[in-house]
Amino acid sequence: MSLSGGTATSVAVAAPAAHGTATASGTTITYTPAAGYTGADSFTYRATNAGGTSAPATVTITVGAPPPPTAGAVSASVGYGSSSNPITLNLSGGAATSVAVGTPAAHGTATASGTTITYTPAAGYTGADSFTYRATNAGGTSAPATVTITVGAPPPPTAGAVSASVGYGSSSNPITLNLSGGAATSVAVGTPAAHGTATASGTTITYTPAAGYTGADSFTYRATNAGGTSAPATVTITVGAPPPPTAGAVSASVAYGSSSNPITLSLSGGTATSVAVAAPAAHGTATASGTTITYTPAAGYTGADSFTYRATNAGGTSAPATVTITVGAPPPPTAGAVSASVGYGSSSNPITLNLSGGAATSVAVGTPAAHGTATASGTARSPIPRRRDIPVPTALPIARPTLAAPHLYPGAGDGDDHGRRAAAHRRRGQRQRWLWQQQQPDYLEPVRWGRNQCCRRHAGRPRYRNRQRHHDHLYPGGGIYRCRQLYLSRDQRWRHLGAGDGDDHGRRADADH
């Protein structure tokens, strides 16, 4: 202070300092600058003694600059998933009035405020990180220093059991997992689903049921983070039932005589897992297998037919629907030329026809045979040789046995037949039926005697046995041969039945053995 005049007994601060504190005590004043302040300041004071008090005088202060601060390296650890962790800085030298982040952290965020810095690691990150900082005061700014951060490992996650329902025929259904403990960074499917597909991606799992499946299914999963992997947990899935299928009416055409024709069904609604024939076809066979039906028309049938069917899946069975079938007409048959050989004196020989094209249901004779009879029945034909087609031999070996009178019928050929002569009947000019009375002796073979002295052995000629055990014989007829009949009885004697035509009077017979 600058005092003159009378000696002051005391001083006092008149106007205080703006950036510090001026304190008077006796005849002295002390000044303390405000913390951190550097620069000009001032205050006024007065001096007093017994003679009075002086006018105020000004004291001008210059507060000098501080030394700059020094920033030192720092190491710190923070918890996994933590936030706003305060970092204890390493400052020396002049008191810093502020700090600032230099190079930012790679795996988190460092934030400066005043003379403090906080650090937050990135979500899910664990491991090392770092950043730099500087400190500043009125004296200047420090060189940068590094802060090294260690982000701790998280606790391992815990996977819990889950129950979920998904729709029939759905896909990629997200499953809400039950995770606790440390935050999971990934999940994985353990035991796969038996009736669908569970797919893990990141920390999510989706489930798609198998096509056509309804009911219960399950799989297991695990969760993992930097702290470890959880024990497996089970996800139980319920796949809903599908809507029942709807069967619609169908019209189809099939070829005549075809078989196992697949029928295109009309199915809608839920996907059918099987179909069944409800009411069978009247003129064919409808066969169901899985979700298909085939139809085979009855042999020879053409025209309309129908049957009904139902469709089924896990959701139920449809109402019956009608399948209307049109069986096409067959192509017309084609008759081809035929050559055939038949035996002499044969009858009813079946002829193998030459038929192609559509299957014939009947055949008919057009131009008749000139030397036989062709008879049509269904699709078989047989000729009957006509009498003029039978060649007659001019001579045969003849043996003339001597016939004892007691073995002849009374009146054989003498006009007295006593009803013991059988009547000869011609049928259609081609065959004779000889009706033998019960009074005859037992007979075995008939032998016929002709006017040309040739014998015909009936056993060697076409012969038919009727239901009365009588013989029907074919012979040339037409008045050419009027024969007498001999029968060889079981006692090996010839017994004669006269023809009654006057030739030889029935008393001679030749036998061909």
C-alpha positions in Angstrom: 0.0 0.0 0.0 1.2 3.6 -0.5 0.6 5.6 2.8 1.6 9.2 3.4 0.7 12.0 5.7 -0.1 11.1 9.2 0.6 7.7 10.3 -2.3 5.4 9.7 -3.5 3.4 12.6 -5.6 1.0 10.4 -6.6 0.3 6.8 -9.8 -1.1 5.4 -10.9 -2.5 2.0 -13.3 0.0 0.5 -14.3 -1.9 -2.8 -13.6 -5.6 -2.9 -11.7 -7.5 -5.6 -13.6 -9.0 -8.5 -11.5 -12.2 -9.0 -10.2 -12.7 -5.5 -10.4 -11.7 -1.9 -8.7 -8.7 -0.3 -8.5 -8.8 3.5 -7.5 -5.9 5.8 -5.9 -6.5 9.2 -4.5 -3.5 11.1 -2.5 -1.6 8.6 -2.0 -4.6 6.1 -4.1 -6.1 3.4 -3.8 -9.6 1.8 -5.1 -10.7 -1.5 -6.0 -14.2 -2.7 -7.0 -14.8 -6.3 -10.0 -16.9 -7.1 -9.2 -20.5 -7.7 -8.1 -21.0 -11.2 -8.2 -17.4 -12.0 -5.4 -15.7 -13.8 -5.4 -12.1 -15.1 -6.1 -8.6 -13.8 -8.1 -7.8 -10.7 -8.5 -4.7 -8.4 -10.0 -3.4 -5.2 -9.9 -0.1 -3.2 -8.9 0.6 0.4 -8.8 3.5 3.0 -6.3 4.4 5.8 -7.4 5.9 9.1 -5.7 7.5 12.2 -6.7 9.9 14.9 -6.6 12.7 12.5 -9.2 11.1 10.1 -9.6 8.7 7.2 -8.1 9.0 3.8 -9.7 9.0 0.5 -10.0 5.5 -1.1 -7.1 4.3 -3.2 -7.1 1.5 -5.8 -5.0 -1.6 -5.7 -4.6 -3.3 -9.1 -3.7 -7.0 -9.1 -2.3 -9.2 -11.8 -2.9 -12.9 -11.1 -0.2 -14.9 -12.9 -0.9 -18.0 -15.2 -0.6 -21.5 -13.6 1.6 -24.2 -15.0 -0.2 -26.5 -17.5 -1.5 -29.8 -16.3 0.0 -33.2 -17.1 -2.2 -36.1 -18.2 -1.0 -39.6 -17.4 -1.9 -43.1 -18.7 -4.8 -44.9 -17.1 -6.0 -48.6 -16.9 -9.6 -49.4 -15.9 -12.0 -52.4 -15.8 -15.7 -52.2 -16.4 -18.4 -54.7 -16.2 -20.0 -56.5 -19.3 -23.0 -54.6 -20.4 -22.3 -51.7 -17.9 -22.7 -48.1 -18.8 -21.3 -44.6 -17.8 -18.4 -46.0 -15.9 -16.4 -43.1 -14.4 -12.7 -43.3 -15.3 -10.2 -42.1 -12.6 -7.8 -39.9 -14.6 -4.0 -39.5 -13.9 -3.5 -35.6 -13.7 -0.5 -33.7 -12.4 1.1 -30.3 -12.8 -1.2 -27.4 -13.0 -4.7 -28.0 -12.0 -6.7 -28.9 -15.0 -9.8 -26.9 -15.6 -11.1 -29.4 -18.2 -10.4 -32.7 -19.9 -11.3 -33.9 -23.4 -11.3 -37.2 -25.2 -8.8 -37.4 -28.0 -8.9 -40.7 -29.9 -12.3 -42.3 -29.3 -12.9 -45.9 -28.0 -13.3 -48.6 -30.6 -15.7 -50.8 -28.6 -17.5 -48.4 -26.5 -18.1 -44.7 -25.8 -15.9 -42.3 -23.7 -17.6 -39.1 -22.7 -15.8 -36.0 -21.1 -17.6 -33.5 -18.9 -15.5 -30.9 -17.0 -12.6 -32.7 -15.6 -14.2 -36.2 -15.6 -14.6 -38.9 -18.3 -17.1 -41.9 -18.3 -16.9 -45.0 -20.4 -19.7 -47.4 -21.7 -18.8 -50.6 -23.6 -20.7 -51.5 -26.7 -23.6 -53.9 -26.3 -22.5 -57.5 -26.1 -18.8 -56.6 -26.2 -16.3 -58.1 -23.9 -12.5 -57.7 -24.0 -10.0 -54.8 -24.4 -10.7 -51.2 -25.5 -8.9 -47.9 -25.3 -9.1 -44.1 -25.9 -6.9 -41.0 -25.3 -7.5 -37.8 -23.4 -5.9 -34.3 -22.7 -6.2 -32.0 -19.7 -6.3 -28.2 -19.9 -6.0 -25.1 -17.6 -5.1 -21.5 -18.1 -1.5 -22.4 -18.4 -2.1 -24.7 -21.4 -3.1 -28.2 -22.4 -1.3 -31.5 -21.6 0.0 -34.0 -24.0 -2.5 -36.8 -24.7 -2.6 -39.9 -22.5 -4.1 -43.3 -23.1 -6.9 -44.9 -21.1 -6.9 -48.8 -21.5 -10.2 -50.4 -20.7 -11.0 -54.1 -20.0 -14.6 -55.0 -20.5 -15.4 -58.1 -18.3 -17.0 -61.3 -19.6 -20.8 -61.6 -19.1 -22.4 -64.4 -17.1 -23.5 -67.3 -19.4 -27.1 -67.2 -20.5 -29.7 -69.6 -19.2 -32.1 -71.3 -21.7 -35.6 -72.2 -20.4 -38.4 -74.5 -21.7 -40.8 -73.1 -24.3 -44.3 -74.1 -25.5 -45.6 -72.8 -28.8 -48.4 -73.5 -31.3 -48.1 -73.1 -35.0 -50.7 -73.5 -37.9 -51.1 -76.5 -40.1 -49.1 -76.1 -43.2 -47.4 -72.9 -41.9 -43.7 -72.1 -42.4 -40.9 -70.1 -40.7 -42.8 -69.6 -37.5 -40.7 -67.5 -35.0 -40.4 -69.1 -31.6 -40.2 -66.8 -28.6 -37.3 -68.2 -26.6 -37.0 -68.2 -22.8 -33.6 -66.7 -22.1 -32.2 -65.3 -18.8 -28.8 -64.7 -17.2 -26.2 -63.1 -19.4 -27.4 -61.8 -22.7 -27.1 -64.5 -25.4 -25.2 -63.6 -28.5 -26.4 -66.7 -30.4 -28.7 -69.7 -30.1 -28.4 -73.1 -31.7 -30.7 -76.1 -32.2 -29.6 -79.2 -30.3 -31.9 -82.2 -30.9 -33.8 -81.6 -34.1 -37.5 -81.7 -34.5 -39.0 -85.0 -35.6 -41.9 -83.7 -37.6 -40.6 -80.4 -38.9 -37.5 -78.1 -39.2 -36.2 -75.8 -36.5 -33.7 -73.2 -37.9 -31.5 -71.0 -35.7 -30.2 -67.6 -36.9 -28.4 -65.2 -34.5 -30.5 -65.3 -31.3 -33.8 -66.4 -33.0 -35.3 -69.8 -34.0 -38.0 -70.5 -36.5 -40.0 -73.7 -37.0 -41.7 -75.1 -40.0 -43.9 -78.3 -39.6 -43.5 -81.1 -42.1 -45.9 -81.1 -45.0 -49.2 -82.7 -44.0 -48.3 -83.1 -40.4 -50.5 -82.3 -37.4 -49.9 -83.0 -33.7 -47.0 -82.6 -31.2 -43.4 -82.0 -32.0 -40.3 -80.9 -30.1 -36.7 -79.9 -30.3 -34.0 -78.6 -27.9 -31.9 -75.4 -28.1 -28.8 -73.8 -26.3 -27.9 -70.2 -25.9 -24.3 -68.8 -25.9 -22.4 -65.7 -25.1 -18.8 -64.8 -24.3 -19.4 -66.1 -20.8 -20.3 -69.6 -21.9 -23.2 -71.8 -23.2 -26.4 -72.7 -21.5 -27.7 -76.2 -20.8 -30.2 -77.4 -23.4 -33.8 -76.5 -23.0 -36.9 -78.1 -24.8 -39.3 -76.3 -27.1 -42.6 -78.2 -27.3 -44.6 -77.5 -30.5 -48.3 -78.1 -31.2 -49.1 -78.2 -34.9 -52.7 -77.4 -35.4 -55.1 -79.6 -37.4 -55.8 -78.7 -41.0 -59.3 -77.8 -42.3 -61.0 -80.9 -43.7 -60.9 -81.4 -47.5 -63.8 -80.7 -49.8 -64.6 -83.3 -52.5 -66.2 -81.9 -55.7 -68.1 -83.5 -58.5 -66.1 -84.9 -61.4 -66.9 -85.9 -65.0 -64.5 -88.1 -66.9 -64.5 -90.2 -70.1 -62.7 -93.5 -70.5 -62.1 -95.7 -73.5 -64.1 -98.9 -74.1 -62.3 -102.0 -72.8 -59.7 -99.8 -71.0 -58.5 -100.5 -67.5 -57.1 -98.6 -64.4 -58.0 -95.2 -65.8 -56.8 -92.5 -63.4 -59.6 -90.1 -62.5 -58.6 -86.4 -61.9 -60.4 -85.6 -58.6 -61.8 -82.2 -57.6 -60.3 -81.5 -54.1 -60.1 -78.2 -52.3 -60.0 -77.0 -48.7 -57.4 -78.8 -46.5 -55.0 -81.1 -48.3 -56.4 -84.7 -48.4 -54.3 -87.5 -47.1 -56.5 -90.2 -48.5 -59.6 -90.8 -50.6 -62.1 -93.7 -50.5 -64.9 -94.9 -52.8 -68.2 -94.3 -51.0 -70.9 -95.8 -53.4 -69.4 -98.2 -56.0 -69.8 -98.0 -59.8 -72.6 -100.0 -61.3 -70.9 -100.9 -64.5 -67.2 -101.0 -63.6 -64.8 -100.9 -60.7 -63.5 -97.8 -59.0 -60.4 -98.4 -56.9 -58.9 -95.9 -54.4 -55.3 -95.9 -53.4 -53.8 -93.1 -51.3 -55.2 -89.9 -52.9 -55.9 -91.4 -56.3 -58.8 -93.3 -57.8 -58.7 -95.5 -60.9 -61.7 -96.8 -62.9 -62.1 -99.9 -65.0 -65.3 -100.4 -67.0 -67.0 -103.8 -67.0 -66.0 -106.0 -69.9 -68.1 -105.2 -73.0 -69.8 -102.2 -71.3 -70.3 -98.8 -73.0 -72.4 -95.9 -71.7 -72.8 -93.9 -68.6 -71.6 -95.0 -65.1 -71.0 -93.2 -61.8 -69.7 -93.6 -58.3 -69.1 -91.4 -55.2 -66.0 -90.7 -53.2 -64.9 -89.0 -50.0 -61.6 -87.3 -49.1 -60.0 -87.4 -45.6 -57.2 -85.7 -43.7 -56.4 -85.1 -40.0 -59.1 -82.4 -39.9 -62.0 -84.7 -41.0 -63.7 -86.3 -43.9 -65.5 -84.5 -46.8 -69.1 -85.0 -47.9 -69.4 -87.5 -50.7 -69.1 -86.2 -54.3 -70.1 -87.9 -57.5 -67.8 -89.0 -60.3 -69.7 -89.3 -63.6 -68.1 -91.6 -66.1 -68.7 -91.9 -69.8 -67.4 -95.2 -71.2 -66.8 -94.7 -74.9 -68.1 -97.0 -77.7 -65.7 -99.7 -79.0 -64.3 -99.4 -82.5 -66.1 -101.7 -85.0 -64.6 -105.1 -85.5 -62.9 -106.2 -88.7 -63.5 -109.7 -90.1 -60.7 -111.2 -92.1 -60.4 -114.2 -94.4 -60.0 -117.6 -92.7 -58.8 -121.1 -93.9 -59.7 -124.2 -91.9 -59.6 -128.0 -92.2 -62.2 -130.3 -90.6 -62.3 -134.1 -90.4 -64.3 -136.3 -92.6 -67.8 -136.9 -91.2 -67.1 -134.5 -88.4 -69.6 -132.1 -86.9 -69.8 -128.8 -85.0 -66.2 -127.9 -85.8 -65.3 -124.6 -84.2 -63.8 -122.2 -86.7 -61.1 -119.8 -85.4 -62.2 -116.5 -86.9 -59.9 -113.7 -88.0 -61.2 -110.8 -86.1 -59.4 -107.5 -85.4 -60.4 -103.9 -84.5 -63.0 -103.7 -81.8 -64.0 -106.8 -80.0 -66.9 -108.5 -81.7 -70.0 -109.3 -79.6 -71.6 -111.5 -82.3 -71.0 -112.9 -85.7 -73.5 -113.9 -88.4 -73.2 -116.1 -91.5 -73.6 -114.1 -94.7 -73.4 -116.4 -97.8 -74.1 -119.9 -96.6 -71.7 -122.9 -97.2 -72.3 -124.8 -100.4 -71.4 -128.3 -99.0 -72.1 -128.0 -95.3 -73.8 -125.9 -92.7 -72.2 -122.9 -91.0 -73.9 -122.0 -87.8 -73.2 -118.7 -86.0 -73.7 -118.4 -82.2 -72.0 -115.6 -80.4 -68.5 -115.4 -81.9 -68.1 -119.2 -82.6 -69.0 -121.0 -85.9 -69.1 -124.7 -86.7 -70.0 -126.4 -90.0 -72.1 -129.6 -90.3 -71.1 -131.7 -93.4 -74.0 -132.2 -95.7 -74.9 -135.8 -96.8 -73.6 -135.4 -100.3 -70.2 -134.5 -98.9 -69.7 -138.0 -97.4 -67.9 -140.3 -99.8 -69.4 -143.8 -99.9 -67.0 -146.7 -100.5 -68.0 -149.1 -103.3 -66.9 -152.3 -101.4 -66.0 -153.3 -97.9 -64.8 -156.7 -96.6 -67.8 -158.7 -95.8 -68.2 -161.6 -93.5 -71.5 -163.4 -93.7 -72.2 -165.3 -90.5 -74.9 -168.0 -90.4 -77.7 -166.8 -88.2 -79.6 -169.4 -86.3 -83.3 -169.1 -86.5 -83.9 -169.1 -82.8 -81.9 -165.9 -82.5 -83.9 -164.0 -85.1 -86.9 -161.9 -84.2 -90.2 -163.5 -85.2 -91.4 -162.3 -88.5 -88.2 -160.4 -89.3 -88.9 -159.1 -92.9 -92.0 -161.3 -93.4 -94.5 -158.6 -92.5 -95.2 -160.0 -89.0 -93.1 -157.7 -86.8 -95.4 -157.9 -83.8 -94.4 -154.4 -82.8 -90.8 -155.5 -82.5 -89.6 -153.4 -85.4 -88.4 -149.9 -84.6 -89.6 -147.1 -86.7 -87.0 -145.1 -88.6 -87.2 -141.4 -88.5 -85.3 -139.0 -90.6 -84.4 -135.7 -89.2 -83.8 -132.9 -91.7 -82.6 -135.4 -94.3 -79.3 -135.8 -92.6 -79.7 -138.3 -89.8 -81.9 -141.2 -88.7 -82.9 -142.0 -85.2 -83.6 -145.6 -84.4 -85.8 -146.2 -81.5 -85.3 -149.6 -80.0 -88.0 -151.1 -77.9 -87.4 -152.5 -74.5 -88.3 -156.0 -75.7 -85.1 -156.2 -77.8 -82.2 -158.3 -76.6 -79.2 -156.4 -75.3 -77.4 -154.9 -78.3 -73.9 -153.6 -78.8 -73.3 -152.5 -82.4 -75.6 -151.9 -85.4 -74.5 -153.0 -88.8 -76.3 -151.7 -92.0 -76.7 -153.6 -95.2 -77.2 -151.8 -98.6 -78.5 -152.7 -101.9 -75.1 -152.6 -103.5 -74.2 -155.5 -101.2 -71.9 -153.2 -99.1 -72.2 -153.2 -95.4 -71.8 -150.2 -93.3 -70.7 -150.6 -89.7 -72.5 -148.0 -87.7 -69.8 -147.9 -85.1 -67.5 -146.4 -87.8 -70.0 -143.8 -89.0 -71.0 -140.5 -87.4 -73.3 -141.5 -84.5 -75.0 -139.7 -81.7 -76.2 -141.1 -78.4 -79.3 -139.5 -77.1 -80.6 -139.4 -73.5 -82.6 -142.6 -73.9 -79.4 -144.5 -74.8 -80.7 -144.7 -78.4 -78.4 -144.3 -81.4 -78.9 -141.5 -84.0 -77.0 -142.3 -87.2 -76.0 -140.1 -90.1 -76.1 -141.8 -93.5 -76.2 -140.8 -97.1 -80.0 -141.0 -97.3 -82.0 -140.0 -100.2 -83.2 -143.5 -101.1 -79.7 -144.6 -102.1 -79.2 -147.0 -99.2 -82.0 -148.6 -97.4 -80.2 -150.8 -95.0 -81.1 -153.6 -92.7 -80.0 -153.6 -89.1 -78.1 -156.3 -87.3 -77.2 -156.1 -83.6 -74.5 -158.1 -82.0 -75.9 -159.1 -78.6 -73.9 -159.8 -75.5 -74.1 -163.6 -76.3 -72.1 -162.8 -79.5 -75.1 -163.9 -81.7 -76.4 -161.7 -84.5 -79.9 -160.5 -84.1 -81.6 -159.0 -87.1 -84.3 -156.4 -87.3 -85.8 -156.3 -90.8 -85.9 -153.1 -92.8 -89.3 -153.9 -94.1 -88.6 -152.8 -97.6 -88.8 -156.2 -99.2 -85.1 -156.6 -100.0 -83.9 -160.0 -99.0 -87.0 -160.4 -96.8 -84.8 -159.7 -93.8 -83.2 -163.2 -94.0 -79.6 -162.4 -94.9 -77.2 -159.9 -93.3 -73.6 -159.2 -93.9 -71.5 -158.0 -91.1 -68.3 -156.0 -91.3 -66.1 -156.8 -88.3 
